[in-house]
């Protein structure tokens, strides 16, 4: 079966500033906590059975399930 799924069918894009607790970031996991500092957001994400912190600029585009 040769079928391509368009990304907009599965994911939505959002700036880091618009991500909310409970959102699921593609290839990372569920956002548990959000911390804001100057021009960045730090997301605490549950990934691979552990909590990890990932940092993004507020204007970065992220893929959300």
Short mmCIF file of the C-alpha atoms (twelve columns), coordinates in Angstrom:
data_MODEL
# 
_entry.id   MODEL 
# 
loop_
_atom_site.group_PDB 
_atom_site.id 
_atom_site.type_symbol 
_atom_site.label_atom_id 
_atom_site.label_alt_id 
_atom_site.label_comp_id 
_atom_site.label_asym_id 
_atom_site.label_seq_id 
_atom_site.Cartn_x 
_atom_site.Cartn_y 
_atom_site.Cartn_z 
_atom_site.pdbx_PDB_model_num 
ATOM 1  C CA . UNK A 1  0.000  0.000  0.000  1 
ATOM 2  C CA . UNK A 2  1.579  3.262  -1.148 1 
ATOM 3  C CA . UNK A 3  -0.294 6.001  0.636  1 
ATOM 4  C CA . UNK A 4  1.086  9.230  2.034  1 
ATOM 5  C CA . UNK A 5  -0.622 10.855 4.989  1 
ATOM 6  C CA . UNK A 6  -0.499 14.625 4.989  1 
ATOM 7  C CA . UNK A 7  0.878  16.063 8.243  1 
ATOM 8  C CA . UNK A 8  -2.063 18.448 8.633  1 
ATOM 9  C CA . UNK A 9  -4.366 15.424 8.882  1 
ATOM 10 C CA . UNK A 10 -2.614 14.160 12.006 1 
ATOM 11 C CA . UNK A 11 -0.904 17.128 13.624 1 
ATOM 12 C CA . UNK A 12 -1.474 20.787 14.231 1 
ATOM 13 C CA . UNK A 13 1.314  23.337 14.501 1 
ATOM 14 C CA . UNK A 14 1.480  25.838 17.297 1 
ATOM 15 C CA . UNK A 15 3.959  28.373 18.565 1 
ATOM 16 C CA . UNK A 16 5.600  27.360 21.813 1 
ATOM 17 C CA . UNK A 17 3.807  30.240 23.541 1 
ATOM 18 C CA . UNK A 18 0.426  28.617 22.753 1 
ATOM 19 C CA . UNK A 19 1.217  25.120 24.067 1 
ATOM 20 C CA . UNK A 20 -0.804 24.102 27.137 1 
ATOM 21 C CA . UNK A 21 -0.352 21.523 29.887 1 
ATOM 22 C CA . UNK A 22 -1.788 18.249 28.625 1 
ATOM 23 C CA . UNK A 23 -0.853 18.875 24.983 1 
ATOM 24 C CA . UNK A 24 1.072  16.023 23.384 1 
ATOM 25 C CA . UNK A 25 4.166  17.139 21.455 1 
ATOM 26 C CA . UNK A 26 4.980  14.896 18.503 1 
ATOM 27 C CA . UNK A 27 8.037  12.676 19.139 1 
ATOM 28 C CA . UNK A 28 8.413  14.037 22.681 1 
ATOM 29 C CA . UNK A 29 5.372  13.289 24.839 1 
ATOM 30 C CA . UNK A 30 2.774  14.882 27.089 1 
ATOM 31 C CA . UNK A 31 3.459  18.337 28.541 1 
ATOM 32 C CA . UNK A 32 3.278  18.074 32.344 1 
ATOM 33 C CA . UNK A 33 4.492  21.553 33.335 1 
ATOM 34 C CA . UNK A 34 5.393  24.818 31.600 1 
ATOM 35 C CA . UNK A 35 7.886  27.418 32.836 1 
ATOM 36 C CA . UNK A 36 8.320  30.803 31.168 1 
ATOM 37 C CA . UNK A 37 11.491 32.868 31.272 1 
ATOM 38 C CA . UNK A 38 12.263 35.922 29.126 1 
ATOM 39 C CA . UNK A 39 11.975 34.705 25.522 1 
ATOM 40 C CA . UNK A 40 11.840 30.942 26.156 1 
ATOM 41 C CA . UNK A 41 9.492  28.275 27.448 1 
ATOM 42 C CA . UNK A 42 10.690 25.176 29.243 1 
ATOM 43 C CA . UNK A 43 8.368  22.189 29.005 1 
ATOM 44 C CA . UNK A 44 8.513  19.314 31.448 1 
ATOM 45 C CA . UNK A 45 7.541  16.325 29.318 1 
ATOM 46 C CA . UNK A 46 6.843  12.740 30.290 1 
ATOM 47 C CA . UNK A 47 8.966  10.733 27.855 1 
ATOM 48 C CA . UNK A 48 10.443 7.227  27.991 1 
ATOM 49 C CA . UNK A 49 9.139  6.669  31.549 1 
ATOM 50 C CA . UNK A 50 10.901 9.759  32.883 1 
ATOM 51 C CA . UNK A 51 10.417 13.502 33.185 1 
ATOM 52 C CA . UNK A 52 12.521 15.521 30.741 1 
ATOM 53 C CA . UNK A 53 12.890 19.284 30.288 1 
ATOM 54 C CA . UNK A 54 12.885 20.679 26.745 1 
ATOM 55 C CA . UNK A 55 13.398 24.387 26.034 1 
ATOM 56 C CA . UNK A 56 12.045 26.328 23.048 1 
ATOM 57 C CA . UNK A 57 11.912 29.950 21.968 1 
ATOM 58 C CA . UNK A 58 8.398  31.407 22.249 1 
ATOM 59 C CA . UNK A 59 8.070  31.792 18.476 1 
ATOM 60 C CA . UNK A 60 9.258  28.229 17.644 1 
ATOM 61 C CA . UNK A 61 6.673  26.126 15.829 1 
ATOM 62 C CA . UNK A 62 5.904  22.745 17.378 1 
ATOM 63 C CA . UNK A 63 3.803  19.820 16.165 1 
ATOM 64 C CA . UNK A 64 0.998  18.813 18.526 1 
ATOM 65 C CA . UNK A 65 -1.228 15.741 18.373 1 
# 
